[in-house]
Amino acid sequence: MGNCGCGHSAGAGPFAEGRDLVEFVSHAHGGTLKNQSLPDGGLPTACQGCGTAFTLETFVARCPECGGVHAVSPPRCGDSANIQFAGTGYQLQ
């Protein structure tokens, strides 16, 4: 899935999982997508690292408790089940 169709190759694509999806969304559209607000105020979720409940408000966000990085891609942002976790210790570049 090397190309999301938006004119660049950023490794995995919008249907990747885990760290691959987090990195894809973080770099998509020159890095501008990651800080854009999700529709309808975000997605309620629980951190996949520590279990803390929070709302994913942007396409890439950190757990307010442990700092775990989570992301969802635009084609899948209508369902919390599609939120992916980069893994313990992952740091955004």
PDB file of N, CA, C and O in Angstrom:
ATOM      1  N   MET A   1       0.828  -1.204   0.000  1.00  0.00           N
ATOM      2  CA  MET A   1       0.000   0.000   0.000  1.00  0.00           C
ATOM      3  C   MET A   1       0.859   1.248   0.000  1.00  0.00           C
ATOM      4  O   MET A   1       0.592   2.169   0.773  1.00  0.00           O
ATOM      5  N   GLY A   2       1.837   1.309  -0.805  1.00  0.00           N
ATOM      6  CA  GLY A   2       2.815   2.372  -0.735  1.00  0.00           C
ATOM      7  C   GLY A   2       2.340   3.756  -1.075  1.00  0.00           C
ATOM      8  O   GLY A   2       3.071   4.711  -0.814  1.00  0.00           O
ATOM      9  N   ASN A   3       1.181   3.931  -1.631  1.00  0.00           N
ATOM     10  CA  ASN A   3       0.779   5.270  -2.030  1.00  0.00           C
ATOM     11  C   ASN A   3      -0.687   5.480  -1.673  1.00  0.00           C
ATOM     12  O   ASN A   3      -1.538   4.654  -2.002  1.00  0.00           O
ATOM     13  N   CYS A   4      -0.977   6.590  -0.998  1.00  0.00           N
ATOM     14  CA  CYS A   4      -2.342   6.856  -0.553  1.00  0.00           C
ATOM     15  C   CYS A   4      -3.187   7.507  -1.643  1.00  0.00           C
ATOM     16  O   CYS A   4      -4.390   7.702  -1.466  1.00  0.00           O
ATOM     17  N   GLY A   5      -2.558   7.847  -2.777  1.00  0.00           N
ATOM     18  CA  GLY A   5      -3.306   8.482  -3.844  1.00  0.00           C
ATOM     19  C   GLY A   5      -3.254  10.001  -3.787  1.00  0.00           C
ATOM     20  O   GLY A   5      -3.918  10.669  -4.580  1.00  0.00           O
ATOM     21  N   CYS A   6      -2.477  10.558  -2.864  1.00  0.00           N
ATOM     22  CA  CYS A   6      -2.429  12.018  -2.740  1.00  0.00           C
ATOM     23  C   CYS A   6      -1.133  12.583  -3.309  1.00  0.00           C
ATOM     24  O   CYS A   6      -0.775  13.724  -3.016  1.00  0.00           O
ATOM     25  N   GLY A   7      -0.434  11.803  -4.113  1.00  0.00           N
ATOM     26  CA  GLY A   7       0.716  12.327  -4.823  1.00  0.00           C
ATOM     27  C   GLY A   7       2.062  12.121  -4.159  1.00  0.00           C
ATOM     28  O   GLY A   7       3.045  12.709  -4.609  1.00  0.00           O
ATOM     29  N   HIS A   8       2.155  11.326  -3.125  1.00  0.00           N
ATOM     30  CA  HIS A   8       3.447  11.054  -2.510  1.00  0.00           C
ATOM     31  C   HIS A   8       3.489   9.616  -2.020  1.00  0.00           C
ATOM     32  O   HIS A   8       2.456   8.967  -1.853  1.00  0.00           O
ATOM     33  N   SER A   9       4.692   9.136  -1.796  1.00  0.00           N
ATOM     34  CA  SER A   9       4.858   7.808  -1.234  1.00  0.00           C
ATOM     35  C   SER A   9       5.403   7.971   0.171  1.00  0.00           C
ATOM     36  O   SER A   9       6.497   8.506   0.351  1.00  0.00           O
ATOM     37  N   ALA A  10       4.663   7.520   1.166  1.00  0.00           N
ATOM     38  CA  ALA A  10       5.084   7.689   2.558  1.00  0.00           C
ATOM     39  C   ALA A  10       5.172   6.339   3.256  1.00  0.00           C
ATOM     40  O   ALA A  10       4.884   6.232   4.448  1.00  0.00           O
ATOM     41  N   GLY A  11       5.567   5.320   2.520  1.00  0.00           N
ATOM     42  CA  GLY A  11       5.676   3.999   3.126  1.00  0.00           C
ATOM     43  C   GLY A  11       4.349   3.284   3.080  1.00  0.00           C
ATOM     44  O   GLY A  11       3.818   3.031   1.998  1.00  0.00           O
ATOM     45  N   ALA A  12       3.803   2.953   4.238  1.00  0.00           N
ATOM     46  CA  ALA A  12       2.516   2.266   4.335  1.00  0.00           C
ATOM     47  C   ALA A  12       1.403   3.191   3.854  1.00  0.00           C
ATOM     48  O   ALA A  12       1.673   4.314   3.430  1.00  0.00           O
ATOM     49  N   GLY A  13       0.184   2.741   3.912  1.00  0.00           N
ATOM     50  CA  GLY A  13      -0.925   3.557   3.453  1.00  0.00           C
ATOM     51  C   GLY A  13      -1.953   3.788   4.539  1.00  0.00           C
ATOM     52  O   GLY A  13      -1.724   3.438   5.696  1.00  0.00           O
ATOM     53  N   PRO A  14      -3.086   4.376   4.179  1.00  0.00           N
ATOM     54  CA  PRO A  14      -4.102   4.752   5.157  1.00  0.00           C
ATOM     55  C   PRO A  14      -4.825   3.579   5.810  1.00  0.00           C
ATOM     56  O   PRO A  14      -5.628   3.774   6.722  1.00  0.00           O
ATOM     57  N   PHE A  15      -4.543   2.359   5.345  1.00  0.00           N
ATOM     58  CA  PHE A  15      -5.169   1.185   5.956  1.00  0.00           C
ATOM     59  C   PHE A  15      -4.140   0.324   6.682  1.00  0.00           C
ATOM     60  O   PHE A  15      -4.419  -0.822   7.034  1.00  0.00           O
ATOM     61  N   ALA A  16      -2.942   0.884   6.906  1.00  0.00           N
ATOM     62  CA  ALA A  16      -1.898   0.186   7.657  1.00  0.00           C
ATOM     63  C   ALA A  16      -2.327   0.072   9.118  1.00  0.00           C
ATOM     64  O   ALA A  16      -3.361   0.607   9.517  1.00  0.00           O
ATOM     65  N   GLU A  17      -1.531  -0.623   9.897  1.00  0.00           N
ATOM     66  CA  GLU A  17      -1.852  -0.800  11.316  1.00  0.00           C
ATOM     67  C   GLU A  17      -0.658  -0.428  12.181  1.00  0.00           C
ATOM     68  O   GLU A  17       0.477  -0.377  11.708  1.00  0.00           O
ATOM     69  N   GLY A  18      -0.928  -0.170  13.449  1.00  0.00           N
ATOM     70  CA  GLY A  18       0.115   0.104  14.427  1.00  0.00           C
ATOM     71  C   GLY A  18       0.999   1.277  14.060  1.00  0.00           C
ATOM     72  O   GLY A  18       0.539   2.298  13.550  1.00  0.00           O
ATOM     73  N   ARG A  19       2.293   1.100  14.335  1.00  0.00           N
ATOM     74  CA  ARG A  19       3.273   2.166  14.098  1.00  0.00           C
ATOM     75  C   ARG A  19       3.302   2.596  12.642  1.00  0.00           C
ATOM     76  O   ARG A  19       3.505   3.777  12.360  1.00  0.00           O
ATOM     77  N   ASP A  20       3.104   1.671  11.710  1.00  0.00           N
ATOM     78  CA  ASP A  20       3.110   2.037  10.286  1.00  0.00           C
ATOM     79  C   ASP A  20       2.036   3.068   9.981  1.00  0.00           C
ATOM     80  O   ASP A  20       2.286   4.018   9.238  1.00  0.00           O
ATOM     81  N   LEU A  21       0.842   2.896  10.542  1.00  0.00           N
ATOM     82  CA  LEU A  21      -0.237   3.857  10.304  1.00  0.00           C
ATOM     83  C   LEU A  21       0.084   5.191  10.962  1.00  0.00           C
ATOM     84  O   LEU A  21      -0.121   6.242  10.355  1.00  0.00           O
ATOM     85  N   VAL A  22       0.583   5.163  12.193  1.00  0.00           N
ATOM     86  CA  VAL A  22       0.927   6.410  12.890  1.00  0.00           C
ATOM     87  C   VAL A  22       1.959   7.195  12.081  1.00  0.00           C
ATOM     88  O   VAL A  22       1.821   8.406  11.907  1.00  0.00           O
ATOM     89  N   GLU A  23       2.975   6.521  11.595  1.00  0.00           N
ATOM     90  CA  GLU A  23       4.002   7.210  10.806  1.00  0.00           C
ATOM     91  C   GLU A  23       3.446   7.703   9.477  1.00  0.00           C
ATOM     92  O   GLU A  23       3.792   8.797   9.033  1.00  0.00           O
ATOM     93  N   PHE A  24       2.596   6.920   8.840  1.00  0.00           N
ATOM     94  CA  PHE A  24       1.991   7.347   7.583  1.00  0.00           C
ATOM     95  C   PHE A  24       1.198   8.635   7.774  1.00  0.00           C
ATOM     96  O   PHE A  24       1.391   9.605   7.040  1.00  0.00           O
ATOM     97  N   VAL A  25       0.302   8.641   8.766  1.00  0.00           N
ATOM     98  CA  VAL A  25      -0.540   9.820   8.995  1.00  0.00           C
ATOM     99  C   VAL A  25       0.309  11.013   9.429  1.00  0.00           C
ATOM    100  O   VAL A  25       0.024  12.145   9.039  1.00  0.00           O
ATOM    101  N   SER A  26       1.350  10.774  10.231  1.00  0.00           N
ATOM    102  CA  SER A  26       2.219  11.862  10.692  1.00  0.00           C
ATOM    103  C   SER A  26       2.913  12.578   9.541  1.00  0.00           C
ATOM    104  O   SER A  26       3.160  13.782   9.611  1.00  0.00           O
ATOM    105  N   HIS A  27       3.228  11.835   8.480  1.00  0.00           N
ATOM    106  CA  HIS A  27       3.959  12.423   7.353  1.00  0.00           C
ATOM    107  C   HIS A  27       3.075  12.793   6.163  1.00  0.00           C
ATOM    108  O   HIS A  27       3.525  13.486   5.250  1.00  0.00           O
ATOM    109  N   ALA A  28       1.843  12.345   6.166  1.00  0.00           N
ATOM    110  CA  ALA A  28       0.956  12.603   5.020  1.00  0.00           C
ATOM    111  C   ALA A  28       0.749  14.103   4.801  1.00  0.00           C
ATOM    112  O   ALA A  28       0.663  14.887   5.746  1.00  0.00           O
ATOM    113  N   HIS A  29       0.674  14.460   3.557  1.00  0.00           N
ATOM    114  CA  HIS A  29       0.435  15.849   3.150  1.00  0.00           C
ATOM    115  C   HIS A  29       1.464  16.793   3.768  1.00  0.00           C
ATOM    116  O   HIS A  29       1.124  17.874   4.250  1.00  0.00           O
ATOM    117  N   GLY A  30       2.722  16.370   3.745  1.00  0.00           N
ATOM    118  CA  GLY A  30       3.800  17.207   4.251  1.00  0.00           C
ATOM    119  C   GLY A  30       3.764  17.399   5.761  1.00  0.00           C
ATOM    120  O   GLY A  30       4.346  18.356   6.271  1.00  0.00           O
ATOM    121  N   GLY A  31       3.101  16.519   6.476  1.00  0.00           N
ATOM    122  CA  GLY A  31       3.016  16.606   7.929  1.00  0.00           C
ATOM    123  C   GLY A  31       1.883  17.472   8.439  1.00  0.00           C
ATOM    124  O   GLY A  31       1.726  17.633   9.649  1.00  0.00           O
ATOM    125  N   THR A  32       1.092  18.030   7.540  1.00  0.00           N
ATOM    126  CA  THR A  32       0.016  18.936   7.964  1.00  0.00           C
ATOM    127  C   THR A  32      -1.229  18.210   8.459  1.00  0.00           C
ATOM    128  O   THR A  32      -2.015  18.780   9.215  1.00  0.00           O
ATOM    129  N   LEU A  33      -1.417  16.974   8.047  1.00  0.00           N
ATOM    130  CA  LEU A  33      -2.622  16.239   8.420  1.00  0.00           C
ATOM    131  C   LEU A  33      -2.661  15.914   9.906  1.00  0.00           C
ATOM    132  O   LEU A  33      -3.731  15.954  10.514  1.00  0.00           O
ATOM    133  N   LYS A  34      -1.522  15.595  10.498  1.00  0.00           N
ATOM    134  CA  LYS A  34      -1.495  15.085  11.867  1.00  0.00           C
ATOM    135  C   LYS A  34      -2.145  16.012  12.884  1.00  0.00           C
ATOM    136  O   LYS A  34      -2.695  15.532  13.875  1.00  0.00           O
ATOM    137  N   ASN A  35      -2.102  17.311  12.676  1.00  0.00           N
ATOM    138  CA  ASN A  35      -2.652  18.254  13.639  1.00  0.00           C
ATOM    139  C   ASN A  35      -4.048  18.753  13.288  1.00  0.00           C
ATOM    140  O   ASN A  35      -4.601  19.592  13.999  1.00  0.00           O
ATOM    141  N   GLN A  36      -4.616  18.251  12.213  1.00  0.00           N
ATOM    142  CA  GLN A  36      -5.970  18.668  11.834  1.00  0.00           C
ATOM    143  C   GLN A  36      -7.002  17.996  12.728  1.00  0.00           C
ATOM    144  O   GLN A  36      -6.855  16.835  13.110  1.00  0.00           O
ATOM    145  N   SER A  37      -8.037  18.739  13.050  1.00  0.00           N
ATOM    146  CA  SER A  37      -9.099  18.214  13.916  1.00  0.00           C
ATOM    147  C   SER A  37      -9.907  17.144  13.213  1.00  0.00           C
ATOM    148  O   SER A  37     -10.180  17.231  12.016  1.00  0.00           O
ATOM    149  N   LEU A  38     -10.286  16.125  13.984  1.00  0.00           N
ATOM    150  CA  LEU A  38     -11.176  15.093  13.468  1.00  0.00           C
ATOM    151  C   LEU A  38     -12.593  15.636  13.377  1.00  0.00           C
ATOM    152  O   LEU A  38     -12.958  16.524  14.146  1.00  0.00           O
ATOM    153  N   PRO A  39     -13.392  15.125  12.460  1.00  0.00           N
ATOM    154  CA  PRO A  39     -14.793  15.549  12.354  1.00  0.00           C
ATOM    155  C   PRO A  39     -15.558  15.244  13.651  1.00  0.00           C
ATOM    156  O   PRO A  39     -15.213  14.324  14.392  1.00  0.00           O
ATOM    157  N   ASP A  40     -16.570  16.015  13.896  1.00  0.00           N
ATOM    158  CA  ASP A  40     -17.499  15.794  15.015  1.00  0.00           C
ATOM    159  C   ASP A  40     -16.833  15.818  16.383  1.00  0.00           C
ATOM    160  O   ASP A  40     -17.320  15.172  17.311  1.00  0.00           O
ATOM    161  N   GLY A  41     -15.738  16.544  16.527  1.00  0.00           N
ATOM    162  CA  GLY A  41     -15.107  16.697  17.831  1.00  0.00           C
ATOM    163  C   GLY A  41     -14.192  15.573  18.259  1.00  0.00           C
ATOM    164  O   GLY A  41     -13.687  15.593  19.381  1.00  0.00           O
ATOM    165  N   GLY A  42     -13.962  14.597  17.407  1.00  0.00           N
ATOM    166  CA  GLY A  42     -13.030  13.536  17.725  1.00  0.00           C
ATOM    167  C   GLY A  42     -13.680  12.203  18.022  1.00  0.00           C
ATOM    168  O   GLY A  42     -14.894  12.040  17.906  1.00  0.00           O
ATOM    169  N   LEU A  43     -12.842  11.252  18.408  1.00  0.00           N
ATOM    170  CA  LEU A  43     -13.288   9.889  18.681  1.00  0.00           C
ATOM    171  C   LEU A  43     -12.949   9.502  20.118  1.00  0.00           C
ATOM    172  O   LEU A  43     -11.790   9.586  20.525  1.00  0.00           O
ATOM    173  N   PRO A  44     -13.943   9.083  20.881  1.00  0.00           N
ATOM    174  CA  PRO A  44     -13.641   8.600  22.233  1.00  0.00           C
ATOM    175  C   PRO A  44     -12.893   7.266  22.135  1.00  0.00           C
ATOM    176  O   PRO A  44     -13.226   6.411  21.314  1.00  0.00           O
ATOM    177  N   THR A  45     -11.887   7.109  22.980  1.00  0.00           N
ATOM    178  CA  THR A  45     -11.077   5.891  22.940  1.00  0.00           C
ATOM    179  C   THR A  45     -10.432   5.663  24.298  1.00  0.00           C
ATOM    180  O   THR A  45     -10.602   6.460  25.220  1.00  0.00           O
ATOM    181  N   ALA A  46      -9.708   4.596  24.409  1.00  0.00           N
ATOM    182  CA  ALA A  46      -8.867   4.324  25.568  1.00  0.00           C
ATOM    183  C   ALA A  46      -7.462   4.088  25.049  1.00  0.00           C
ATOM    184  O   ALA A  46      -7.271   3.449  24.014  1.00  0.00           O
ATOM    185  N   CYS A  47      -6.488   4.600  25.763  1.00  0.00           N
ATOM    186  CA  CYS A  47      -5.099   4.418  25.366  1.00  0.00           C
ATOM    187  C   CYS A  47      -4.802   2.929  25.252  1.00  0.00           C
ATOM    188  O   CYS A  47      -5.123   2.145  26.146  1.00  0.00           O
ATOM    189  N   GLN A  48      -4.194   2.561  24.156  1.00  0.00           N
ATOM    190  CA  GLN A  48      -3.852   1.165  23.927  1.00  0.00           C
ATOM    191  C   GLN A  48      -2.567   0.780  24.653  1.00  0.00           C
ATOM    192  O   GLN A  48      -2.117  -0.364  24.581  1.00  0.00           O
ATOM    193  N   GLY A  49      -1.980   1.758  25.359  1.00  0.00           N
ATOM    194  CA  GLY A  49      -0.802   1.482  26.156  1.00  0.00           C
ATOM    195  C   GLY A  49      -1.126   1.356  27.632  1.00  0.00           C
ATOM    196  O   GLY A  49      -0.738   0.382  28.277  1.00  0.00           O
ATOM    197  N   CYS A  50      -1.851   2.358  28.179  1.00  0.00           N
ATOM    198  CA  CYS A  50      -2.110   2.370  29.623  1.00  0.00           C
ATOM    199  C   CYS A  50      -3.580   2.235  29.993  1.00  0.00           C
ATOM    200  O   CYS A  50      -3.901   2.047  31.166  1.00  0.00           O
ATOM    201  N   GLY A  51      -4.481   2.326  29.015  1.00  0.00           N
ATOM    202  CA  GLY A  51      -5.904   2.141  29.275  1.00  0.00           C
ATOM    203  C   GLY A  51      -6.674   3.391  29.656  1.00  0.00           C
ATOM    204  O   GLY A  51      -7.884   3.315  29.870  1.00  0.00           O
ATOM    205  N   THR A  52      -6.014   4.542  29.750  1.00  0.00           N
ATOM    206  CA  THR A  52      -6.686   5.794  30.106  1.00  0.00           C
ATOM    207  C   THR A  52      -7.665   6.222  29.015  1.00  0.00           C
ATOM    208  O   THR A  52      -7.324   6.221  27.832  1.00  0.00           O
ATOM    209  N   ALA A  53      -8.879   6.585  29.416  1.00  0.00           N
ATOM    210  CA  ALA A  53      -9.879   7.076  28.460  1.00  0.00           C
ATOM    211  C   ALA A  53      -9.530   8.507  28.049  1.00  0.00           C
ATOM    212  O   ALA A  53      -9.166   9.334  28.886  1.00  0.00           O
ATOM    213  N   PHE A  54      -9.645   8.783  26.754  1.00  0.00           N
ATOM    214  CA  PHE A  54      -9.456  10.141  26.245  1.00  0.00           C
ATOM    215  C   PHE A  54     -10.142  10.254  24.889  1.00  0.00           C
ATOM    216  O   PHE A  54     -10.600   9.256  24.333  1.00  0.00           O
ATOM    217  N   THR A  55     -10.210  11.457  24.369  1.00  0.00           N
ATOM    218  CA  THR A  55     -10.784  11.694  23.042  1.00  0.00           C
ATOM    219  C   THR A  55      -9.664  12.032  22.080  1.00  0.00           C
ATOM    220  O   THR A  55      -8.912  12.980  22.308  1.00  0.00           O
ATOM    221  N   LEU A  56      -9.548  11.265  21.006  1.00  0.00           N
ATOM    222  CA  LEU A  56      -8.600  11.560  19.941  1.00  0.00           C
ATOM    223  C   LEU A  56      -9.198  12.715  19.157  1.00  0.00           C
ATOM    224  O   LEU A  56     -10.165  12.526  18.420  1.00  0.00           O
ATOM    225  N   GLU A  57      -8.640  13.902  19.304  1.00  0.00           N
ATOM    226  CA  GLU A  57      -9.215  15.100  18.693  1.00  0.00           C
ATOM    227  C   GLU A  57      -8.580  15.470  17.361  1.00  0.00           C
ATOM    228  O   GLU A  57      -9.188  16.176  16.558  1.00  0.00           O
ATOM    229  N   THR A  58      -7.349  14.991  17.121  1.00  0.00           N
ATOM    230  CA  THR A  58      -6.650  15.241  15.863  1.00  0.00           C
ATOM    231  C   THR A  58      -6.242  13.893  15.270  1.00  0.00           C
ATOM    232  O   THR A  58      -6.324  12.867  15.945  1.00  0.00           O
ATOM    233  N   PHE A  59      -5.808  13.894  14.029  1.00  0.00           N
ATOM    234  CA  PHE A  59      -5.481  12.633  13.364  1.00  0.00           C
ATOM    235  C   PHE A  59      -4.335  11.890  14.049  1.00  0.00           C
ATOM    236  O   PHE A  59      -4.278  10.662  13.986  1.00  0.00           O
ATOM    237  N   VAL A  60      -3.436  12.602  14.692  1.00  0.00           N
ATOM    238  CA  VAL A  60      -2.379  12.003  15.512  1.00  0.00           C
ATOM    239  C   VAL A  60      -2.400  12.721  16.850  1.00  0.00           C
ATOM    240  O   VAL A  60      -2.390  13.951  16.897  1.00  0.00           O
ATOM    241  N   ALA A  61      -2.429  11.959  17.940  1.00  0.00           N
ATOM    242  CA  ALA A  61      -2.468  12.583  19.265  1.00  0.00           C
ATOM    243  C   ALA A  61      -1.844  11.657  20.299  1.00  0.00           C
ATOM    244  O   ALA A  61      -1.697  10.454  20.085  1.00  0.00           O
ATOM    245  N   ARG A  62      -1.484  12.257  21.421  1.00  0.00           N
ATOM    246  CA  ARG A  62      -0.873  11.523  22.529  1.00  0.00           C
ATOM    247  C   ARG A  62      -1.883  11.293  23.646  1.00  0.00           C
ATOM    248  O   ARG A  62      -2.773  12.113  23.874  1.00  0.00           O
ATOM    249  N   CYS A  63      -1.736  10.189  24.323  1.00  0.00           N
ATOM    250  CA  CYS A  63      -2.515   9.914  25.525  1.00  0.00           C
ATOM    251  C   CYS A  63      -2.122  10.957  26.571  1.00  0.00           C
ATOM    252  O   CYS A  63      -0.933  11.192  26.785  1.00  0.00           O
ATOM    253  N   PRO A  64      -3.098  11.585  27.224  1.00  0.00           N
ATOM    254  CA  PRO A  64      -2.771  12.603  28.223  1.00  0.00           C
ATOM    255  C   PRO A  64      -2.091  12.039  29.473  1.00  0.00           C
ATOM    256  O   PRO A  64      -1.483  12.789  30.235  1.00  0.00           O
ATOM    257  N   GLU A  65      -2.188  10.740  29.685  1.00  0.00           N
ATOM    258  CA  GLU A  65      -1.599  10.121  30.877  1.00  0.00           C
ATOM    259  C   GLU A  65      -0.177   9.628  30.629  1.00  0.00           C
ATOM    260  O   GLU A  65       0.740  10.006  31.358  1.00  0.00           O
ATOM    261  N   CYS A  66       0.019   8.792  29.616  1.00  0.00           N
ATOM    262  CA  CYS A  66       1.338   8.171  29.410  1.00  0.00           C
ATOM    263  C   CYS A  66       2.087   8.710  28.194  1.00  0.00           C
ATOM    264  O   CYS A  66       3.265   8.403  28.016  1.00  0.00           O
ATOM    265  N   GLY A  67       1.423   9.510  27.351  1.00  0.00           N
ATOM    266  CA  GLY A  67       2.077  10.058  26.162  1.00  0.00           C
ATOM    267  C   GLY A  67       2.098   9.118  24.975  1.00  0.00           C
ATOM    268  O   GLY A  67       2.725   9.426  23.962  1.00  0.00           O
ATOM    269  N   GLY A  68       1.423   7.968  25.072  1.00  0.00           N
ATOM    270  CA  GLY A  68       1.371   7.024  23.956  1.00  0.00           C
ATOM    271  C   GLY A  68       0.760   7.663  22.717  1.00  0.00           C
ATOM    272  O   GLY A  68      -0.251   8.359  22.809  1.00  0.00           O
ATOM    273  N   VAL A  69       1.366   7.431  21.565  1.00  0.00           N
ATOM    274  CA  VAL A  69       0.944   8.072  20.320  1.00  0.00           C
ATOM    275  C   VAL A  69      -0.065   7.188  19.581  1.00  0.00           C
ATOM    276  O   VAL A  69       0.179   6.007  19.333  1.00  0.00           O
ATOM    277  N   HIS A  70      -1.199   7.794  19.238  1.00  0.00           N
ATOM    278  CA  HIS A  70      -2.289   7.120  18.537  1.00  0.00           C
ATOM    279  C   HIS A  70      -2.618   7.911  17.271  1.00  0.00           C
ATOM    280  O   HIS A  70      -2.371   9.115  17.201  1.00  0.00           O
ATOM    281  N   ALA A  71      -3.175   7.226  16.278  1.00  0.00           N
ATOM    282  CA  ALA A  71      -3.563   7.902  15.032  1.00  0.00           C
ATOM    283  C   ALA A  71      -4.702   7.157  14.360  1.00  0.00           C
ATOM    284  O   ALA A  71      -4.951   5.978  14.609  1.00  0.00           O
ATOM    285  N   VAL A  72      -5.378   7.896  13.502  1.00  0.00           N
ATOM    286  CA  VAL A  72      -6.409   7.327  12.639  1.00  0.00           C
ATOM    287  C   VAL A  72      -6.289   8.034  11.298  1.00  0.00           C
ATOM    288  O   VAL A  72      -5.955   9.218  11.252  1.00  0.00           O
ATOM    289  N   SER A  73      -6.556   7.331  10.213  1.00  0.00           N
ATOM    290  CA  SER A  73      -6.443   7.937   8.881  1.00  0.00           C
ATOM    291  C   SER A  73      -7.792   8.492   8.443  1.00  0.00           C
ATOM    292  O   SER A  73      -8.833   8.028   8.910  1.00  0.00           O
ATOM    293  N   PRO A  74      -7.786   9.484   7.546  1.00  0.00           N
ATOM    294  CA  PRO A  74      -9.046  10.092   7.107  1.00  0.00           C
ATOM    295  C   PRO A  74     -10.099   9.116   6.589  1.00  0.00           C
ATOM    296  O   PRO A  74     -11.274   9.274   6.921  1.00  0.00           O
ATOM    297  N   PRO A  75      -9.726   8.104   5.781  1.00  0.00           N
ATOM    298  CA  PRO A  75     -10.791   7.227   5.302  1.00  0.00           C
ATOM    299  C   PRO A  75     -11.414   6.353   6.385  1.00  0.00           C
ATOM    300  O   PRO A  75     -12.460   5.741   6.167  1.00  0.00           O
ATOM    301  N   ARG A  76     -10.773   6.291   7.555  1.00  0.00           N
ATOM    302  CA  ARG A  76     -11.256   5.410   8.614  1.00  0.00           C
ATOM    303  C   ARG A  76     -11.604   6.163   9.902  1.00  0.00           C
ATOM    304  O   ARG A  76     -11.761   5.547  10.956  1.00  0.00           O
ATOM    305  N   CYS A  77     -11.724   7.487   9.822  1.00  0.00           N
ATOM    306  CA  CYS A  77     -11.874   8.292  11.028  1.00  0.00           C
ATOM    307  C   CYS A  77     -13.294   8.344  11.593  1.00  0.00           C
ATOM    308  O   CYS A  77     -13.557   9.132  12.502  1.00  0.00           O
ATOM    309  N   GLY A  78     -14.197   7.542  11.090  1.00  0.00           N
ATOM    310  CA  GLY A  78     -15.559   7.529  11.599  1.00  0.00           C
ATOM    311  C   GLY A  78     -15.806   6.499  12.684  1.00  0.00           C
ATOM    312  O   GLY A  78     -16.922   6.387  13.190  1.00  0.00           O
ATOM    313  N   ASP A  79     -14.756   5.730  13.055  1.00  0.00           N
ATOM    314  CA  ASP A  79     -14.948   4.638  14.010  1.00  0.00           C
ATOM    315  C   ASP A  79     -13.717   4.502  14.903  1.00  0.00           C
ATOM    316  O   ASP A  79     -12.599   4.344  14.413  1.00  0.00           O
ATOM    317  N   SER A  80     -13.931   4.563  16.207  1.00  0.00           N
ATOM    318  CA  SER A  80     -12.828   4.441  17.174  1.00  0.00           C
ATOM    319  C   SER A  80     -12.063   3.129  17.029  1.00  0.00           C
ATOM    320  O   SER A  80     -10.891   3.058  17.400  1.00  0.00           O
ATOM    321  N   ALA A  81     -12.696   2.106  16.505  1.00  0.00           N
ATOM    322  CA  ALA A  81     -12.039   0.809  16.332  1.00  0.00           C
ATOM    323  C   ALA A  81     -10.856   0.899  15.368  1.00  0.00           C
ATOM    324  O   ALA A  81     -10.005   0.009  15.356  1.00  0.00           O
ATOM    325  N   ASN A  82     -10.790   1.949  14.569  1.00  0.00           N
ATOM    326  CA  ASN A  82      -9.719   2.105  13.590  1.00  0.00           C
ATOM    327  C   ASN A  82      -8.512   2.865  14.125  1.00  0.00           C
ATOM    328  O   ASN A  82      -7.524   3.020  13.407  1.00  0.00           O
ATOM    329  N   ILE A  83      -8.564   3.339  15.359  1.00  0.00           N
ATOM    330  CA  ILE A  83      -7.433   4.053  15.952  1.00  0.00           C
ATOM    331  C   ILE A  83      -6.298   3.058  16.180  1.00  0.00           C
ATOM    332  O   ILE A  83      -6.504   1.961  16.699  1.00  0.00           O
ATOM    333  N   GLN A  84      -5.108   3.465  15.783  1.00  0.00           N
ATOM    334  CA  GLN A  84      -3.928   2.619  15.909  1.00  0.00           C
ATOM    335  C   GLN A  84      -2.945   3.230  16.908  1.00  0.00           C
ATOM    336  O   GLN A  84      -2.890   4.449  17.072  1.00  0.00           O
ATOM    337  N   PHE A  85      -2.180   2.379  17.564  1.00  0.00           N
ATOM    338  CA  PHE A  85      -1.210   2.763  18.593  1.00  0.00           C
ATOM    339  C   PHE A  85       0.198   2.477  18.075  1.00  0.00           C
ATOM    340  O   PHE A  85       0.455   1.406  17.524  1.00  0.00           O
ATOM    341  N   ALA A  86       1.100   3.428  18.252  1.00  0.00           N
ATOM    342  CA  ALA A  86       2.467   3.273  17.735  1.00  0.00           C
ATOM    343  C   ALA A  86       3.339   2.356  18.581  1.00  0.00           C
ATOM    344  O   ALA A  86       4.412   1.944  18.139  1.00  0.00           O
ATOM    345  N   GLY A  87       2.896   2.032  19.786  1.00  0.00           N
ATOM    346  CA  GLY A  87       3.671   1.164  20.657  1.00  0.00           C
ATOM    347  C   GLY A  87       4.346   1.939  21.778  1.00  0.00           C
ATOM    348  O   GLY A  87       4.601   3.138  21.662  1.00  0.00           O
ATOM    349  N   THR A  88       4.623   1.243  22.845  1.00  0.00           N
ATOM    350  CA  THR A  88       5.258   1.842  24.012  1.00  0.00           C
ATOM    351  C   THR A  88       6.612   2.420  23.650  1.00  0.00           C
ATOM    352  O   THR A  88       7.415   1.772  22.979  1.00  0.00           O
ATOM    353  N   GLY A  89       6.859   3.639  24.097  1.00  0.00           N
ATOM    354  CA  GLY A  89       8.144   4.290  23.876  1.00  0.00           C
ATOM    355  C   GLY A  89       8.295   5.009  22.552  1.00  0.00           C
ATOM    356  O   GLY A  89       9.330   5.633  22.317  1.00  0.00           O
ATOM    357  N   TYR A  90       7.304   4.946  21.678  1.00  0.00           N
ATOM    358  CA  TYR A  90       7.394   5.604  20.376  1.00  0.00           C
ATOM    359  C   TYR A  90       7.418   7.116  20.554  1.00  0.00           C
ATOM    360  O   TYR A  90       6.635   7.663  21.331  1.00  0.00           O
ATOM    361  N   GLN A  91       8.301   7.787  19.849  1.00  0.00           N
ATOM    362  CA  GLN A  91       8.398   9.242  19.890  1.00  0.00           C
ATOM    363  C   GLN A  91       8.129   9.811  18.501  1.00  0.00           C
ATOM    364  O   GLN A  91       8.688   9.343  17.509  1.00  0.00           O
ATOM    365  N   LEU A  92       7.274  10.818  18.440  1.00  0.00           N
ATOM    366  CA  LEU A  92       7.016  11.493  17.165  1.00  0.00           C
ATOM    367  C   LEU A  92       8.271  12.243  16.728  1.00  0.00           C
ATOM    368  O   LEU A  92       8.962  12.855  17.542  1.00  0.00           O
ATOM    369  N   GLN A  93       8.547  12.183  15.447  1.00  0.00           N
ATOM    370  CA  GLN A  93       9.697  12.905  14.893  1.00  0.00           C
ATOM    371  C   GLN A  93       9.351  14.337  14.631  1.00  0.00           C
ATOM    372  O   GLN A  93      10.195  15.101  14.164  1.00  0.00           O
TER     373      GLN A  93
END
